[in-house]
Amino acid sequence: GSITRTAATEIPNNIYLLSITPYMTASLTLAALQLVPEIRRHIELLREEGRSGRETINGYQNALFVCSALIQSVSYAFYQLNITDAHLKAQTAVTLMAGAVLCKFAVQNIDQ
């Protein structure tokens, strides 16, 4: 099995895309979860704690980001790229996931 030239040229663009869409998904998921009264109260209490509360909320958002990036990377590598070898599909999914996480945390560290 091999990777097609089209798939190989799409991977760098998709690492960039996978660093943005999981972040947006995580932000929207966290916002939607706040519609649940118990979760909203918990988030409000964390915000009142100040810096440590914000760090906890950021931890929640980072966990949601990683889950979202994993799901999107696997679905992209296995269902959208024209790769026939299962091992190469798994490698591609891991590469996309690692690239997305690296981009996210690099941007996060630049902001700090």
C-alpha positions as CSV (number, residue, x, y, z in Angstrom):
1,G,0.0,0.0,0.0
2,S,1.1,3.5,-0.6
3,I,0.0,7.0,-0.2
4,T,-1.1,8.9,-3.3
5,R,0.6,12.1,-4.4
6,T,-2.7,14.0,-3.7
7,A,-2.9,12.7,-0.2
8,A,0.7,13.6,0.5
9,T,0.2,17.2,-0.7
10,E,-2.9,17.5,1.4
11,I,-1.4,16.5,4.7
12,P,0.4,19.8,5.6
13,N,-2.8,21.8,4.9
14,N,-4.8,19.4,7.0
15,I,-2.4,19.7,9.9
16,Y,-3.1,23.4,9.9
17,L,-6.9,22.8,9.5
18,L,-6.9,20.2,12.3
19,S,-5.3,22.8,14.6
20,I,-8.2,25.2,14.1
21,T,-11.3,23.1,13.8
22,P,-10.7,21.0,17.0
23,Y,-10.1,24.3,18.9
24,M,-13.4,25.7,17.6
25,T,-15.2,22.4,18.4
26,A,-13.8,22.5,21.9
27,S,-14.8,26.1,22.5
28,L,-18.3,25.4,21.2
29,T,-18.6,22.2,23.2
30,L,-17.6,23.9,26.4
31,A,-20.1,26.7,25.7
32,A,-22.9,24.2,24.9
33,L,-22.1,22.2,28.1
34,Q,-22.6,25.4,30.1
35,L,-26.3,25.1,29.2
36,V,-26.5,22.3,31.7
37,P,-27.2,24.1,35.0
38,E,-24.7,22.0,37.1
39,I,-21.9,22.6,34.7
40,R,-22.7,26.3,34.4
41,R,-22.5,26.6,38.2
42,H,-19.2,24.7,38.3
43,I,-17.7,27.0,35.6
44,E,-18.9,30.1,37.3
45,L,-17.3,28.9,40.6
46,L,-14.1,28.3,38.7
47,R,-14.2,31.8,37.2
48,E,-14.6,33.3,40.7
49,E,-11.4,31.5,41.8
50,G,-9.4,33.7,39.6
51,R,-6.2,32.5,37.9
52,S,-6.4,28.9,39.2
53,G,-10.0,28.6,38.0
54,R,-9.1,29.9,34.6
55,E,-6.3,27.4,34.4
56,T,-8.8,24.6,35.2
57,I,-11.2,25.8,32.6
58,N,-8.3,25.9,30.1
59,G,-7.5,22.4,31.1
60,Y,-11.0,21.3,30.3
61,Q,-10.9,23.1,26.9
62,N,-7.5,21.4,26.2
63,A,-8.9,18.0,26.9
64,L,-11.9,18.7,24.6
65,F,-9.4,19.9,22.0
66,V,-7.3,16.7,22.2
67,C,-10.5,14.5,22.0
68,S,-11.8,16.5,19.0
69,A,-8.4,16.4,17.2
70,L,-8.2,12.7,17.7
71,I,-11.6,12.0,16.3
72,Q,-11.1,14.4,13.3
73,S,-7.6,13.0,12.6
74,V,-8.7,9.4,12.6
75,S,-11.8,10.1,10.5
76,Y,-9.8,12.2,8.0
77,A,-7.0,9.6,7.6
78,F,-9.3,6.6,7.4
79,Y,-12.1,8.0,5.4
80,Q,-11.1,11.0,3.3
81,L,-7.5,10.3,2.2
82,N,-7.0,7.8,-0.6
83,I,-4.6,5.5,1.4
84,T,-4.9,1.8,1.0
85,D,-2.6,0.5,3.7
86,A,-4.1,0.3,7.2
87,H,-0.7,0.8,8.9
88,L,-0.1,3.9,6.8
89,K,-3.6,5.2,7.6
90,A,-2.8,4.8,11.3
91,Q,0.5,6.6,10.9
92,T,-1.2,9.4,9.0
93,A,-3.8,9.8,11.8
94,V,-1.1,10.0,14.4
95,T,0.9,12.5,12.4
96,L,-2.2,14.7,11.9
97,M,-3.1,14.4,15.6
98,A,0.5,15.3,16.6
99,G,0.6,18.2,14.2
100,A,-2.7,19.6,15.4
101,V,-1.7,19.3,19.1
102,L,1.8,20.8,18.4
103,C,0.2,23.8,16.5
104,K,-2.3,24.4,19.3
105,F,0.2,24.3,22.1
106,A,2.7,26.4,20.2
107,V,0.1,29.1,19.7
108,Q,-1.0,28.8,23.3
109,N,2.6,29.3,24.5
110,I,3.1,32.3,22.2
111,D,0.1,34.0,23.8
112,Q,1.5,33.6,27.3
